[in-house]
Amino acid sequence: LTNGAASSAVTSQRNPTSAQLEITSNPSGGEISVDGNFVGDTPSELAIPAGVHTITISKHGYKPWERKLTISSGKVTVAAELEQ
């Protein structure tokens, strides 16, 4: 068991500099920007580098939704509730 745990730890450390970011919004179809750069529409799943990022979701007729996230590794799920 110890060897199995060690090998899985090595596997997870293979690419520690990026994470999967899964972004959804209600309603869907919002434009996603990461650090001011357009990356796609909700829902989306993207690989982004580790660090602090500003995630903005905007949709016509709704207030922009913005959060500052510290991303390390693994999978991060963001669910934005857009307000009119």
N, C-alpha and C positions, 0 to 999 in steps of 0.2 A: 504493500500500500504506500509506503514512503516513496518508493521510486516513482510510482504513478503520480503522486501529488507533486513531486519535484518536476517531472516532465511537463505536467499541465501548467505549472507556474512559469516554466521557461517559455512555453507556447504563448501564454498571455502577455509576456514581456517582449515578444518578438517585434511588435510594432506599437510601442507605448506612446508614440508621438501623435496619434490621431484617434478619433472616436467616431462612432456612428451617431448621427443626430437625426432623430425621427421627429418630424414636425407636422402637426395637424392643426387645423383651426376650425372654429365653428362661427360662421359658415366656412366651408372649404373654398378653395380658389383664391386664397390670399397670396399676395406676392411676398416671397421670403427674401430678405436681404441679410447677409452676414457681414458685419463691419462695413456697411454701406454698399456692398456689392450684391447685385441681384443674383440669386442662385436658383430660383425656380418658384413654382406655385405649390400651395398646400393641397393635398398631403404630399410630403417628400421625405426621402431618407438620403442623407448626405454624409460623406466622410469629411470631417473637418479637423484641422490640426489642434493639438492640445494648446490651452492657453485661455485667456479671457476674451470673450467675443460678445459683441452686441448683436442680438437677433431682433430684427424688425419684421413685422408682418403687416402689410397694408392692403386694404381692399376698398375700392370705390364705394363711398357711402358709409364707411365705417371709420372710427378713430384708429389711428395707427397703434399697434401693440408692440411694445419694446421691452426687452429684458436683457440684462447683462449677465452672462453665464460664464462660470469657470469650468472649462472642459478638461478632463484629465484623460480618461480612456474608457473603453467599454461602450455601452449604449446609453444615450441620453434621450429621453422622450419629452417633447415640449407640446403641450396642448393649449392653444391660445383661444380665449373666448373674446371675439371681437364685439365691440360695442358700437351702436349706431350714434 
